[in-house]
Every structure is written in structure tokens, then in C-alpha cells.
Amino acid sequence: PDPLGVFDLYPEWVAAYVPTDLEETKTRIKRTLDSLPSTNYIILSYLFGLLASISESSSVTKMTASNLAICWAPNILKAKEESLASVLSNTNAINSVVTMLIVHYE
């Protein structure tokens, strides 16, 4: 089955991360979120609300937004077919996108 970020949008998720431009990254993430099926969008909204809440207690839980992203990103955003090389090259972008979704949850 498709992950919540859907297989077809994986290239957009990877491309959304622009390390030198936070505002452009936010714009691209929003555009990609708007492309999701509504059910996936709603579920991700609840999930990121929960993850944001957990990260707010990171002094107790030790689960910062970055730590949560490392655990959750590979399950939420993934390609239909992945090679070890593609996984390794895209890990930073995918983890960064998920971290931003947690940190900037509204």
C-alpha cells in the first residue's frame, strides 16, 4: 500500500527541501501537501499534531522533532522502488522535510 506521503509524490517531497532557503522549502512543502489525497492529508495532520506535541516534551522524552523525523520519515515518505544509493542520498532531505512538518505544525 501507499505510504501516507504517497509514492507518486516522493520526488516532490525530496525536491521540497532547499537547505539554503527556509521560505522556499515551506512553500514547496505546502504545495506538496496540497497535492495529497484528502484522507492522507487529514491523517498526516493528526499525526504531525501528535508528533509536535511529543516534541514539545523533548526535555522529558528526549524525542526532539529531529529524532522523531528520523523514526517516522522512512515510513511516511518513501519511493515505490528504492536502491540503497537513493535512500542514502535522499535521507537528509526527507528527514528535514518531516522535521519541518513537526516544528512548523499549525
Gaussian input, Z-matrix of N, CA and C with variables (Angstrom, degrees):
# hf/3-21g

backbone

0 1
 N
 C     1     B1
 C     2     B2     1     A1
 N     3     B3     2     A2     1     D1
 C     4     B4     3     A3     2     D2
 C     5     B5     4     A4     3     D3
 N     6     B6     5     A5     4     D4
 C     7     B7     6     A6     5     D5
 C     8     B8     7     A7     6     D6
 N     9     B9     8     A8     7     D7
 C    10    B10     9     A9     8     D8
 C    11    B11    10    A10     9     D9
 N    12    B12    11    A11    10    D10
 C    13    B13    12    A12    11    D11
 C    14    B14    13    A13    12    D12
 N    15    B15    14    A14    13    D13
 C    16    B16    15    A15    14    D14
 C    17    B17    16    A16    15    D15
 N    18    B18    17    A17    16    D16
 C    19    B19    18    A18    17    D17
 C    20    B20    19    A19    18    D18
 N    21    B21    20    A20    19    D19
 C    22    B22    21    A21    20    D20
 C    23    B23    22    A22    21    D21
 N    24    B24    23    A23    22    D22
 C    25    B25    24    A24    23    D23
 C    26    B26    25    A25    24    D24
 N    27    B27    26    A26    25    D25
 C    28    B28    27    A27    26    D26
 C    29    B29    28    A28    27    D27
 N    30    B30    29    A29    28    D28
 C    31    B31    30    A30    29    D29
 C    32    B32    31    A31    30    D30
 N    33    B33    32    A32    31    D31
 C    34    B34    33    A33    32    D32
 C    35    B35    34    A34    33    D33
 N    36    B36    35    A35    34    D34
 C    37    B37    36    A36    35    D35
 C    38    B38    37    A37    36    D36
 N    39    B39    38    A38    37    D37
 C    40    B40    39    A39    38    D38
 C    41    B41    40    A40    39    D39
 N    42    B42    41    A41    40    D40
 C    43    B43    42    A42    41    D41
 C    44    B44    43    A43    42    D42
 N    45    B45    44    A44    43    D43
 C    46    B46    45    A45    44    D44
 C    47    B47    46    A46    45    D45
 N    48    B48    47    A47    46    D46
 C    49    B49    48    A48    47    D47
 C    50    B50    49    A49    48    D48
 N    51    B51    50    A50    49    D49
 C    52    B52    51    A51    50    D50
 C    53    B53    52    A52    51    D51
 N    54    B54    53    A53    52    D52
 C    55    B55    54    A54    53    D53
 C    56    B56    55    A55    54    D54
 N    57    B57    56    A56    55    D55
 C    58    B58    57    A57    56    D56
 C    59    B59    58    A58    57    D57
 N    60    B60    59    A59    58    D58
 C    61    B61    60    A60    59    D59
 C    62    B62    61    A61    60    D60
 N    63    B63    62    A62    61    D61
 C    64    B64    63    A63    62    D62
 C    65    B65    64    A64    63    D63
 N    66    B66    65    A65    64    D64
 C    67    B67    66    A66    65    D65
 C    68    B68    67    A67    66    D66
 N    69    B69    68    A68    67    D67
 C    70    B70    69    A69    68    D68
 C    71    B71    70    A70    69    D69
 N    72    B72    71    A71    70    D70
 C    73    B73    72    A72    71    D71
 C    74    B74    73    A73    72    D72
 N    75    B75    74    A74    73    D73
 C    76    B76    75    A75    74    D74
 C    77    B77    76    A76    75    D75
 N    78    B78    77    A77    76    D76
 C    79    B79    78    A78    77    D77
 C    80    B80    79    A79    78    D78
 N    81    B81    80    A80    79    D79
 C    82    B82    81    A81    80    D80
 C    83    B83    82    A82    81    D81
 N    84    B84    83    A83    82    D82
 C    85    B85    84    A84    83    D83
 C    86    B86    85    A85    84    D84
 N    87    B87    86    A86    85    D85
 C    88    B88    87    A87    86    D86
 C    89    B89    88    A88    87    D87
 N    90    B90    89    A89    88    D88
 C    91    B91    90    A90    89    D89
 C    92    B92    91    A91    90    D90
 N    93    B93    92    A92    91    D91
 C    94    B94    93    A93    92    D92
 C    95    B95    94    A94    93    D93
 N    96    B96    95    A95    94    D94
 C    97    B97    96    A96    95    D95
 C    98    B98    97    A97    96    D96
 N    99    B99    98    A98    97    D97
 C   100   B100    99    A99    98    D98
 C   101   B101   100   A100    99    D99
 N   102   B102   101   A101   100   D100
 C   103   B103   102   A102   101   D101
 C   104   B104   103   A103   102   D102
 N   105   B105   104   A104   103   D103
 C   106   B106   105   A105   104   D104
 C   107   B107   106   A106   105   D105
 N   108   B108   107   A107   106   D106
 C   109   B109   108   A108   107   D107
 C   110   B110   109   A109   108   D108
 N   111   B111   110   A110   109   D109
 C   112   B112   111   A111   110   D110
 C   113   B113   112   A112   111   D111
 N   114   B114   113   A113   112   D112
 C   115   B115   114   A114   113   D113
 C   116   B116   115   A115   114   D114
 N   117   B117   116   A116   115   D115
 C   118   B118   117   A117   116   D116
 C   119   B119   118   A118   117   D117
 N   120   B120   119   A119   118   D118
 C   121   B121   120   A120   119   D119
 C   122   B122   121   A121   120   D120
 N   123   B123   122   A122   121   D121
 C   124   B124   123   A123   122   D122
 C   125   B125   124   A124   123   D123
 N   126   B126   125   A125   124   D124
 C   127   B127   126   A126   125   D125
 C   128   B128   127   A127   126   D126
 N   129   B129   128   A128   127   D127
 C   130   B130   129   A129   128   D128
 C   131   B131   130   A130   129   D129
 N   132   B132   131   A131   130   D130
 C   133   B133   132   A132   131   D131
 C   134   B134   133   A133   132   D132
 N   135   B135   134   A134   133   D133
 C   136   B136   135   A135   134   D134
 C   137   B137   136   A136   135   D135
 N   138   B138   137   A137   136   D136
 C   139   B139   138   A138   137   D137
 C   140   B140   139   A139   138   D138
 N   141   B141   140   A140   139   D139
 C   142   B142   141   A141   140   D140
 C   143   B143   142   A142   141   D141
 N   144   B144   143   A143   142   D142
 C   145   B145   144   A144   143   D143
 C   146   B146   145   A145   144   D144
 N   147   B147   146   A146   145   D145
 C   148   B148   147   A147   146   D146
 C   149   B149   148   A148   147   D147
 N   150   B150   149   A149   148   D148
 C   151   B151   150   A150   149   D149
 C   152   B152   151   A151   150   D150
 N   153   B153   152   A152   151   D151
 C   154   B154   153   A153   152   D152
 C   155   B155   154   A154   153   D153
 N   156   B156   155   A155   154   D154
 C   157   B157   156   A156   155   D155
 C   158   B158   157   A157   156   D156
 N   159   B159   158   A158   157   D157
 C   160   B160   159   A159   158   D158
 C   161   B161   160   A160   159   D159
 N   162   B162   161   A161   160   D160
 C   163   B163   162   A162   161   D161
 C   164   B164   163   A163   162   D162
 N   165   B165   164   A164   163   D163
 C   166   B166   165   A165   164   D164
 C   167   B167   166   A166   165   D165
 N   168   B168   167   A167   166   D166
 C   169   B169   168   A168   167   D167
 C   170   B170   169   A169   168   D168
 N   171   B171   170   A170   169   D169
 C   172   B172   171   A171   170   D170
 C   173   B173   172   A172   171   D171
 N   174   B174   173   A173   172   D172
 C   175   B175   174   A174   173   D173
 C   176   B176   175   A175   174   D174
 N   177   B177   176   A176   175   D175
 C   178   B178   177   A177   176   D176
 C   179   B179   178   A178   177   D177
 N   180   B180   179   A179   178   D178
 C   181   B181   180   A180   179   D179
 C   182   B182   181   A181   180   D180
 N   183   B183   182   A182   181   D181
 C   184   B184   183   A183   182   D182
 C   185   B185   184   A184   183   D183
 N   186   B186   185   A185   184   D184
 C   187   B187   186   A186   185   D185
 C   188   B188   187   A187   186   D186
 N   189   B189   188   A188   187   D187
 C   190   B190   189   A189   188   D188
 C   191   B191   190   A190   189   D189
 N   192   B192   191   A191   190   D190
 C   193   B193   192   A192   191   D191
 C   194   B194   193   A193   192   D192
 N   195   B195   194   A194   193   D193
 C   196   B196   195   A195   194   D194
 C   197   B197   196   A196   195   D195
 N   198   B198   197   A197   196   D196
 C   199   B199   198   A198   197   D197
 C   200   B200   199   A199   198   D198
 N   201   B201   200   A200   199   D199
 C   202   B202   201   A201   200   D200
 C   203   B203   202   A202   201   D201
 N   204   B204   203   A203   202   D202
 C   205   B205   204   A204   203   D203
 C   206   B206   205   A205   204   D204
 N   207   B207   206   A206   205   D205
 C   208   B208   207   A207   206   D206
 C   209   B209   208   A208   207   D207
 N   210   B210   209   A209   208   D208
 C   211   B211   210   A210   209   D209
 C   212   B212   211   A211   210   D210
 N   213   B213   212   A212   211   D211
 C   214   B214   213   A213   212   D212
 C   215   B215   214   A214   213   D213
 N   216   B216   215   A215   214   D214
 C   217   B217   216   A216   215   D215
 C   218   B218   217   A217   216   D216
 N   219   B219   218   A218   217   D217
 C   220   B220   219   A219   218   D218
 C   221   B221   220   A220   219   D219
 N   222   B222   221   A221   220   D220
 C   223   B223   222   A222   221   D221
 C   224   B224   223   A223   222   D222
 N   225   B225   224   A224   223   D223
 C   226   B226   225   A225   224   D224
 C   227   B227   226   A226   225   D225
 N   228   B228   227   A227   226   D226
 C   229   B229   228   A228   227   D227
 C   230   B230   229   A229   228   D228
 N   231   B231   230   A230   229   D229
 C   232   B232   231   A231   230   D230
 C   233   B233   232   A232   231   D231
 N   234   B234   233   A233   232   D232
 C   235   B235   234   A234   233   D233
 C   236   B236   235   A235   234   D234
 N   237   B237   236   A236   235   D235
 C   238   B238   237   A237   236   D236
 C   239   B239   238   A238   237   D237
 N   240   B240   239   A239   238   D238
 C   241   B241   240   A240   239   D239
 C   242   B242   241   A241   240   D240
 N   243   B243   242   A242   241   D241
 C   244   B244   243   A243   242   D242
 C   245   B245   244   A244   243   D243
 N   246   B246   245   A245   244   D244
 C   247   B247   246   A246   245   D245
 C   248   B248   247   A247   246   D246
 N   249   B249   248   A248   247   D247
 C   250   B250   249   A249   248   D248
 C   251   B251   250   A250   249   D249
 N   252   B252   251   A251   250   D250
 C   253   B253   252   A252   251   D251
 C   254   B254   253   A253   252   D252
 N   255   B255   254   A254   253   D253
 C   256   B256   255   A255   254   D254
 C   257   B257   256   A256   255   D255
 N   258   B258   257   A257   256   D256
 C   259   B259   258   A258   257   D257
 C   260   B260   259   A259   258   D258
 N   261   B261   260   A260   259   D259
 C   262   B262   261   A261   260   D260
 C   263   B263   262   A262   261   D261
 N   264   B264   263   A263   262   D262
 C   265   B265   264   A264   263   D263
 C   266   B266   265   A265   264   D264
 N   267   B267   266   A266   265   D265
 C   268   B268   267   A267   266   D266
 C   269   B269   268   A268   267   D267
 N   270   B270   269   A269   268   D268
 C   271   B271   270   A270   269   D269
 C   272   B272   271   A271   270   D270
 N   273   B273   272   A272   271   D271
 C   274   B274   273   A273   272   D272
 C   275   B275   274   A274   273   D273
 N   276   B276   275   A275   274   D274
 C   277   B277   276   A276   275   D275
 C   278   B278   277   A277   276   D276
 N   279   B279   278   A278   277   D277
 C   280   B280   279   A279   278   D278
 C   281   B281   280   A280   279   D279
 N   282   B282   281   A281   280   D280
 C   283   B283   282   A282   281   D281
 C   284   B284   283   A283   282   D282
 N   285   B285   284   A284   283   D283
 C   286   B286   285   A285   284   D284
 C   287   B287   286   A286   285   D285
 N   288   B288   287   A287   286   D286
 C   289   B289   288   A288   287   D287
 C   290   B290   289   A289   288   D288
 N   291   B291   290   A290   289   D289
 C   292   B292   291   A291   290   D290
 C   293   B293   292   A292   291   D291
 N   294   B294   293   A293   292   D292
 C   295   B295   294   A294   293   D293
 C   296   B296   295   A295   294   D294
 N   297   B297   296   A296   295   D295
 C   298   B298   297   A297   296   D296
 C   299   B299   298   A298   297   D297
 N   300   B300   299   A299   298   D298
 C   301   B301   300   A300   299   D299
 C   302   B302   301   A301   300   D300
 N   303   B303   302   A302   301   D301
 C   304   B304   303   A303   302   D302
 C   305   B305   304   A304   303   D303
 N   306   B306   305   A305   304   D304
 C   307   B307   306   A306   305   D305
 C   308   B308   307   A307   306   D306
 N   309   B309   308   A308   307   D307
 C   310   B310   309   A309   308   D308
 C   311   B311   310   A310   309   D309
 N   312   B312   311   A311   310   D310
 C   313   B313   312   A312   311   D311
 C   314   B314   313   A313   312   D312
 N   315   B315   314   A314   313   D313
 C   316   B316   315   A315   314   D314
 C   317   B317   316   A316   315   D315

   B1=1.4546
   B2=1.5350
   B3=1.3099
   B4=1.4640
   B5=1.5295
   B6=1.3268
   B7=1.4728
   B8=1.5305
   B9=1.3078
   B10=1.4649
   B11=1.5215
   B12=1.3272
   B13=1.4604
   B14=1.5130
   B15=1.2766
   B16=1.4649
   B17=1.5361
   B18=1.3118
   B19=1.4638
   B20=1.5314
   B21=1.3337
   B22=1.4655
   B23=1.5276
   B24=1.3252
   B25=1.4648
   B26=1.5323
   B27=1.3145
   B28=1.4700
   B29=1.5346
   B30=1.3284
   B31=1.4708
   B32=1.5321
   B33=1.3364
   B34=1.4601
   B35=1.5243
   B36=1.3371
   B37=1.4687
   B38=1.5264
   B39=1.3211
   B40=1.4711
   B41=1.5289
   B42=1.3211
   B43=1.4675
   B44=1.5285
   B45=1.3187
   B46=1.4661
   B47=1.5250
   B48=1.3133
   B49=1.4666
   B50=1.5191
   B51=1.3325
   B52=1.4617
   B53=1.5246
   B54=1.3378
   B55=1.4667
   B56=1.5285
   B57=1.2993
   B58=1.4668
   B59=1.5264
   B60=1.3381
   B61=1.4644
   B62=1.5370
   B63=1.3254
   B64=1.4576
   B65=1.5225
   B66=1.3183
   B67=1.4642
   B68=1.5316
   B69=1.3232
   B70=1.4682
   B71=1.5237
   B72=1.3300
   B73=1.4626
   B74=1.5214
   B75=1.3232
   B76=1.4686
   B77=1.5293
   B78=1.3246
   B79=1.4635
   B80=1.5258
   B81=1.3129
   B82=1.4705
   B83=1.5239
   B84=1.3306
   B85=1.4665
   B86=1.5201
   B87=1.3278
   B88=1.4656
   B89=1.5249
   B90=1.3227
   B91=1.4714
   B92=1.5358
   B93=1.3122
   B94=1.4659
   B95=1.5231
   B96=1.3366
   B97=1.4664
   B98=1.5262
   B99=1.3159
   B100=1.4654
   B101=1.5324
   B102=1.3343
   B103=1.4660
   B104=1.5298
   B105=1.3209
   B106=1.4670
   B107=1.5261
   B108=1.3211
   B109=1.4697
   B110=1.5367
   B111=1.3189
   B112=1.4660
   B113=1.5302
   B114=1.3160
   B115=1.4629
   B116=1.5264
   B117=1.3124
   B118=1.4656
   B119=1.5230
   B120=1.3236
   B121=1.4665
   B122=1.5274
   B123=1.3095
   B124=1.4677
   B125=1.5277
   B126=1.3147
   B127=1.4650
   B128=1.5273
   B129=1.3291
   B130=1.4660
   B131=1.5255
   B132=1.3015
   B133=1.4575
   B134=1.5257
   B135=1.3065
   B136=1.4648
   B137=1.5285
   B138=1.3174
   B139=1.4594
   B140=1.5220
   B141=1.3422
   B142=1.4547
   B143=1.5238
   B144=1.3148
   B145=1.4677
   B146=1.5198
   B147=1.3134
   B148=1.4693
   B149=1.5280
   B150=1.3299
   B151=1.4656
   B152=1.5261
   B153=1.3205
   B154=1.4647
   B155=1.5242
   B156=1.3119
   B157=1.4595
   B158=1.5312
   B159=1.3075
   B160=1.4713
   B161=1.5208
   B162=1.3219
   B163=1.4661
   B164=1.5315
   B165=1.3206
   B166=1.4638
   B167=1.5287
   B168=1.3130
   B169=1.4680
   B170=1.5258
   B171=1.3189
   B172=1.4698
   B173=1.5256
   B174=1.3293
   B175=1.4620
   B176=1.5302
   B177=1.3275
   B178=1.4622
   B179=1.5262
   B180=1.3276
   B181=1.4654
   B182=1.5253
   B183=1.3423
   B184=1.4748
   B185=1.5299
   B186=1.3175
   B187=1.4622
   B188=1.5267
   B189=1.3238
   B190=1.4590
   B191=1.5288
   B192=1.3205
   B193=1.4697
   B194=1.5253
   B195=1.3110
   B196=1.4662
   B197=1.5291
   B198=1.3218
   B199=1.4678
   B200=1.5234
   B201=1.3184
   B202=1.4688
   B203=1.5221
   B204=1.3236
   B205=1.4652
   B206=1.5199
   B207=1.3198
   B208=1.4701
   B209=1.5217
   B210=1.3337
   B211=1.4726
   B212=1.5240
   B213=1.3216
   B214=1.4579
   B215=1.5252
   B216=1.3271
   B217=1.4719
   B218=1.5318
   B219=1.3388
   B220=1.4746
   B221=1.5294
   B222=1.3252
   B223=1.4616
   B224=1.5241
   B225=1.3227
   B226=1.4638
   B227=1.5280
   B228=1.3328
   B229=1.4650
   B230=1.5202
   B231=1.3071
   B232=1.4664
   B233=1.5182
   B234=1.3238
   B235=1.4623
   B236=1.5247
   B237=1.3143
   B238=1.4678
   B239=1.5194
   B240=1.3173
   B241=1.4615
   B242=1.5165
   B243=1.3131
   B244=1.4570
   B245=1.5218
   B246=1.3079
   B247=1.4614
   B248=1.5235
   B249=1.2919
   B250=1.4552
   B251=1.5260
   B252=1.3189
   B253=1.4662
   B254=1.5246
   B255=1.3376
   B256=1.4671
   B257=1.5228
   B258=1.3228
   B259=1.4626
   B260=1.5230
   B261=1.3169
   B262=1.4616
   B263=1.5223
   B264=1.3188
   B265=1.4656
   B266=1.5265
   B267=1.3326
   B268=1.4679
   B269=1.5239
   B270=1.3210
   B271=1.4633
   B272=1.5170
   B273=1.3181
   B274=1.4564
   B275=1.5269
   B276=1.3220
   B277=1.4657
   B278=1.5283
   B279=1.3095
   B280=1.4627
   B281=1.5273
   B282=1.3372
   B283=1.4630
   B284=1.5274
   B285=1.3194
   B286=1.4637
   B287=1.5316
   B288=1.3106
   B289=1.4710
   B290=1.5272
   B291=1.3181
   B292=1.4681
   B293=1.5312
   B294=1.3194
   B295=1.4646
   B296=1.5235
   B297=1.3183
   B298=1.4694
   B299=1.5293
   B300=1.3168
   B301=1.4636
   B302=1.5325
   B303=1.3113
   B304=1.4735
   B305=1.5255
   B306=1.3187
   B307=1.4674
   B308=1.5264
   B309=1.3152
   B310=1.4573
   B311=1.5295
   B312=1.3205
   B313=1.4734
   B314=1.5306
   B315=1.3197
   B316=1.4697
   B317=1.5068
   A1=111.37
   A2=114.81
   A3=121.70
   A4=110.78
   A5=116.90
   A6=118.75
   A7=108.65
   A8=117.58
   A9=120.17
   A10=112.29
   A11=117.52
   A12=120.80
   A13=113.66
   A14=119.34
   A15=132.35
   A16=113.49
   A17=113.75
   A18=121.42
   A19=112.66
   A20=116.27
   A21=120.11
   A22=113.39
   A23=117.38
   A24=120.32
   A25=112.99
   A26=117.55
   A27=119.84
   A28=112.89
   A29=119.41
   A30=118.21
   A31=112.65
   A32=117.26
   A33=120.39
   A34=111.15
   A35=116.97
   A36=120.13
   A37=110.26
   A38=116.51
   A39=120.46
   A40=109.72
   A41=116.74
   A42=121.19
   A43=112.59
   A44=117.23
   A45=120.08
   A46=112.40
   A47=116.53
   A48=119.10
   A49=110.95
   A50=115.21
   A51=122.53
   A52=106.27
   A53=117.80
   A54=120.67
   A55=114.71
   A56=117.48
   A57=120.51
   A58=113.56
   A59=117.99
   A60=119.93
   A61=111.08
   A62=115.48
   A63=121.42
   A64=112.26
   A65=117.36
   A66=120.38
   A67=111.75
   A68=116.87
   A69=120.02
   A70=110.36
   A71=116.70
   A72=120.09
   A73=110.23
   A74=117.57
   A75=121.32
   A76=111.09
   A77=116.68
   A78=121.46
   A79=110.43
   A80=116.67
   A81=120.51
   A82=111.69
   A83=116.89
   A84=119.64
   A85=109.63
   A86=117.10
   A87=120.70
   A88=111.05
   A89=116.16
   A90=120.73
   A91=110.68
   A92=116.19
   A93=120.12
   A94=110.59
   A95=117.04
   A96=119.75
   A97=110.83
   A98=116.59
   A99=120.73
   A100=112.73
   A101=117.05
   A102=121.33
   A103=112.75
   A104=116.77
   A105=120.45
   A106=111.67
   A107=116.97
   A108=119.06
   A109=108.49
   A110=116.76
   A111=120.28
   A112=112.94
   A113=118.03
   A114=120.59
   A115=110.56
   A116=117.48
   A117=121.33
   A118=110.09
   A119=116.11
   A120=121.14
   A121=110.56
   A122=116.72
   A123=121.31
   A124=110.67
   A125=116.85
   A126=120.48
   A127=110.36
   A128=117.33
   A129=120.22
   A130=111.01
   A131=117.07
   A132=120.42
   A133=110.69
   A134=116.84
   A135=120.55
   A136=111.26
   A137=116.47
   A138=120.41
   A139=111.27
   A140=117.35
   A141=119.46
   A142=111.90
   A143=117.68
   A144=120.02
   A145=110.66
   A146=116.07
   A147=121.25
   A148=110.71
   A149=116.89
   A150=120.43
   A151=111.37
   A152=117.72
   A153=120.91
   A154=109.97
   A155=116.63
   A156=121.19
   A157=111.06
   A158=116.17
   A159=120.97
   A160=110.05
   A161=117.32
   A162=120.29
   A163=111.88
   A164=117.12
   A165=120.39
   A166=111.75
   A167=116.39
   A168=121.36
   A169=111.13
   A170=116.63
   A171=120.11
   A172=113.34
   A173=117.97
   A174=118.67
   A175=110.71
   A176=116.26
   A177=121.29
   A178=110.56
   A179=116.10
   A180=120.77
   A181=114.05
   A182=116.68
   A183=123.30
   A184=111.82
   A185=116.18
   A186=120.81
   A187=109.06
   A188=114.77
   A189=120.63
   A190=108.58
   A191=116.17
   A192=119.79
   A193=110.16
   A194=116.57
   A195=120.48
   A196=111.75
   A197=116.89
   A198=119.93
   A199=111.41
   A200=116.30
   A201=119.95
   A202=110.96
   A203=116.39
   A204=120.37
   A205=111.24
   A206=117.12
   A207=120.36
   A208=110.74
   A209=116.38
   A210=120.73
   A211=112.80
   A212=117.01
   A213=121.44
   A214=115.21
   A215=117.50
   A216=120.35
   A217=114.10
   A218=118.74
   A219=117.76
   A220=114.10
   A221=116.31
   A222=120.16
   A223=112.99
   A224=116.38
   A225=121.08
   A226=111.32
   A227=115.31
   A228=121.40
   A229=109.31
   A230=115.91
   A231=118.96
   A232=110.59
   A233=113.62
   A234=120.68
   A235=109.19
   A236=115.06
   A237=119.69
   A238=110.41
   A239=115.88
   A240=121.07
   A241=107.57
   A242=115.32
   A243=119.57
   A244=110.81
   A245=115.03
   A246=120.60
   A247=106.54
   A248=116.74
   A249=120.69
   A250=110.21
   A251=116.67
   A252=120.99
   A253=111.82
   A254=117.50
   A255=119.72
   A256=111.14
   A257=116.81
   A258=120.03
   A259=109.84
   A260=116.18
   A261=120.25
   A262=112.14
   A263=117.21
   A264=119.61
   A265=112.83
   A266=118.05
   A267=121.05
   A268=113.93
   A269=117.71
   A270=120.90
   A271=112.50
   A272=118.17
   A273=120.25
   A274=111.79
   A275=116.91
   A276=120.38
   A277=110.95
   A278=117.16
   A279=121.45
   A280=110.51
   A281=117.36
   A282=120.26
   A283=111.04
   A284=116.90
   A285=120.83
   A286=111.28
   A287=117.21
   A288=121.02
   A289=109.88
   A290=117.20
   A291=120.00
   A292=110.34
   A293=117.87
   A294=120.35
   A295=110.34
   A296=116.42
   A297=120.16
   A298=111.65
   A299=116.93
   A300=119.79
   A301=111.09
   A302=116.92
   A303=120.81
   A304=109.61
   A305=117.26
   A306=121.74
   A307=112.03
   A308=117.17
   A309=121.33
   A310=112.79
   A311=115.96
   A312=120.08
   A313=109.29
   A314=115.33
   A315=120.80
   A316=109.59
   D1=156.81
   D2=177.34
   D3=-63.56
   D4=141.54
   D5=169.68
   D6=-72.15
   D7=169.88
   D8=-178.44
   D9=-59.87
   D10=-31.60
   D11=178.69
   D12=-81.45
   D13=0.34
   D14=-176.80
   D15=52.01
   D16=137.12
   D17=-177.33
   D18=-54.23
   D19=-44.54
   D20=-174.27
   D21=-63.51
   D22=-23.45
   D23=-178.65
   D24=-94.16
   D25=0.19
   D26=-177.35
   D27=-53.93
   D28=-45.68
   D29=178.80
   D30=-59.92
   D31=-34.70
   D32=178.41
   D33=-69.32
   D34=-38.29
   D35=177.33
   D36=-62.13
   D37=-44.87
   D38=-179.85
   D39=-63.83
   D40=-45.03
   D41=-178.06
   D42=-71.04
   D43=-17.40
   D44=-178.19
   D45=-65.62
   D46=-28.65
   D47=-176.87
   D48=-81.19
   D49=115.77
   D50=175.80
   D51=-118.44
   D52=98.06
   D53=-171.72
   D54=-56.10
   D55=-27.23
   D56=-176.13
   D57=-95.60
   D58=-0.04
   D59=-174.56
   D60=-144.96
   D61=93.28
   D62=-178.18
   D63=-59.90
   D64=-43.33
   D65=-178.06
   D66=-65.80
   D67=-39.47
   D68=177.16
   D69=-65.73
   D70=-39.09
   D71=176.99
   D72=-61.23
   D73=-45.88
   D74=178.56
   D75=-59.73
   D76=-42.63
   D77=179.86
   D78=-62.51
   D79=-45.32
   D80=-179.39
   D81=-67.16
   D82=-39.02
   D83=177.52
   D84=-62.96
   D85=-45.01
   D86=179.63
   D87=-59.99
   D88=-43.05
   D89=178.84
   D90=-61.41
   D91=-41.56
   D92=-179.89
   D93=-69.57
   D94=-41.09
   D95=176.28
   D96=-58.90
   D97=-40.27
   D98=-179.86
   D99=-66.90
   D100=-17.05
   D101=179.11
   D102=-87.83
   D103=-9.02
   D104=-178.79
   D105=-71.56
   D106=151.20
   D107=169.24
   D108=-59.62
   D109=147.19
   D110=-173.92
   D111=-58.30
   D112=-38.82
   D113=179.52
   D114=-62.68
   D115=-44.27
   D116=178.72
   D117=-62.55
   D118=-42.09
   D119=-179.92
   D120=-59.93
   D121=-45.87
   D122=-178.76
   D123=-64.13
   D124=-45.74
   D125=179.91
   D126=-63.00
   D127=-43.83
   D128=178.11
   D129=-62.92
   D130=-36.94
   D131=178.28
   D132=-60.28
   D133=-47.26
   D134=177.45
   D135=-64.23
   D136=-43.20
   D137=-179.50
   D138=-62.01
   D139=-46.67
   D140=-179.36
   D141=-69.91
   D142=-27.73
   D143=172.42
   D144=-63.22
   D145=-44.45
   D146=177.56
   D147=-63.53
   D148=-46.88
   D149=-179.41
   D150=-63.88
   D151=-37.94
   D152=176.88
   D153=-63.36
   D154=-41.01
   D155=178.49
   D156=-63.43
   D157=-43.13
   D158=178.19
   D159=-62.92
   D160=-42.87
   D161=-177.34
   D162=-67.33
   D163=-26.47
   D164=176.93
   D165=-66.32
   D166=-20.94
   D167=178.29
   D168=-103.88
   D169=26.60
   D170=-174.10
   D171=-63.90
   D172=-21.73
   D173=177.44
   D174=-66.22
   D175=-25.45
   D176=178.03
   D177=-97.08
   D178=-46.44
   D179=-172.81
   D180=-84.78
   D181=-19.33
   D182=-175.28
   D183=65.97
   D184=13.43
   D185=179.41
   D186=-104.18
   D187=87.86
   D188=174.92
   D189=-72.89
   D190=171.10
   D191=176.97
   D192=-57.97
   D193=-39.99
   D194=179.26
   D195=-64.87
   D196=-43.65
   D197=178.05
   D198=-63.58
   D199=-41.66
   D200=177.50
   D201=-63.07
   D202=-40.68
   D203=179.46
   D204=-62.53
   D205=-40.25
   D206=178.40
   D207=-59.53
   D208=-37.47
   D209=-179.61
   D210=-77.04
   D211=-40.24
   D212=-171.01
   D213=-94.20
   D214=-33.57
   D215=-173.46
   D216=-53.56
   D217=-45.55
   D218=-177.85
   D219=-63.52
   D220=-19.84
   D221=-179.76
   D222=-93.98
   D223=-23.37
   D224=-177.45
   D225=-91.43
   D226=-42.53
   D227=-175.99
   D228=-122.02
   D229=109.19
   D230=177.79
   D231=-151.08
   D232=156.00
   D233=178.99
   D234=-81.94
   D235=156.15
   D236=178.54
   D237=-63.42
   D238=-43.20
   D239=177.49
   D240=-126.69
   D241=124.14
   D242=-176.65
   D243=-125.07
   D244=139.66
   D245=170.62
   D246=-103.56
   D247=162.56
   D248=177.85
   D249=-58.00
   D250=-41.37
   D251=-179.55
   D252=-62.22
   D253=-43.31
   D254=-179.23
   D255=-69.29
   D256=-37.91
   D257=177.73
   D258=-61.52
   D259=-47.21
   D260=-178.96
   D261=-65.02
   D262=-39.45
   D263=-178.18
   D264=-74.05
   D265=-24.76
   D266=-177.13
   D267=-100.66
   D268=-7.58
   D269=-175.04
   D270=-57.46
   D271=-46.06
   D272=-178.54
   D273=-61.59
   D274=-44.44
   D275=-179.62
   D276=-63.75
   D277=-45.67
   D278=-177.84
   D279=-65.68
   D280=-45.41
   D281=178.17
   D282=-62.95
   D283=-38.17
   D284=179.99
   D285=-67.17
   D286=-40.48
   D287=177.93
   D288=-62.90
   D289=-46.66
   D290=-179.40
   D291=-66.31
   D292=-38.93
   D293=175.74
   D294=-58.42
   D295=-44.85
   D296=179.41
   D297=-64.14
   D298=-38.59
   D299=177.97
   D300=-63.13
   D301=-33.74
   D302=178.23
   D303=-75.57
   D304=-50.72
   D305=-175.75
   D306=-63.35
   D307=-39.39
   D308=-174.99
   D309=-100.84
   D310=20.72
   D311=178.65
   D312=-60.32
   D313=134.67
   D314=177.46
   D315=-124.71

